[in-house]
Amino acid sequence: MPPGELTGFHLARLCAQDWPEIAIIVASGDVAAGPGALPDGAEFISKPFTDNVVRDHLLKILPEGRRPESLTNSAD
């Protein structure tokens, strides 16, 4: 990435700062999330991934009251 361009990790930190109530998942096939790369509570998924991996990460970071019904129903 050229110098000065926003990375996904930086964007995740900015979003967490401005909207702390949102859940954040970052996915990448090129890099791994090193220490301090993501804001607290954010999750990292390496590409390629399956829908079950995304579901499991969403269940991990979303409080029960904020989970969509479709996500809750698929957790069986």
N, C-alpha and C positions, 0 to 999 in steps of 0.2 A: 504494500500500500504506500503510495507517495506520501512524503512528509506533509503534515498539516491536515490530512484527511481524518475524519472521525472514524474510529473503529467501533465495532459492535460492543466491545467491553466498555469503552468510554461512553457510548450512548446509553448502555444499561445503567451506568453509574449516574449519569445526568437524569435519566428517567426516575430512578429511585430517589434522587434528591428532590426533584420537583413534584413527584407523585408517589410518595412512600406507600400509599395504599394499594398499589398495583403489584401483581406477581410478575416476576421476570424470569424467562427462560432464554438462554442464549445457546444457539446451535452453530457449530462450525465443523468443517471437515479438514480445515487447514491448520488450526492451532488448538492447543489445549488451554484451559483457564488456569493460569498460575496463581500463586498466593496473592491475594489482594486485587485480582483482575476483575472480580465481580462484587457488586454490593452485597451486604449481608442479606441472607434469605433468598438470593437468586440461585438458580440452578443452571448447570452447563450440561449440554448433550452433545456428544460427538456424532458427526454424520459418518455413515448413514445410520439411521435409527428407524425403529418400527413405531407404529401407533401405540403399542403397549408401553414403550419406553416413555413417550410423551405423556400418556395417561398417568403412569406411575409418578413422574415428576410433578405433574399438576396436582395429583392427590397429596403429594408431599408438601407442596408450598401453599396450596389454597386451604384456608380454614373451612371447616364443614359448612358453615352458613353462607359461604361465597362460592361453593362448587355448583356448576350448572347441573341440572337434573340428569342430562345425558351422560355426564362424567360420573356422577354418583351411581347411576343405574348400570354403567358398564364396568364397575369395580368389582363385580361378583366373582 
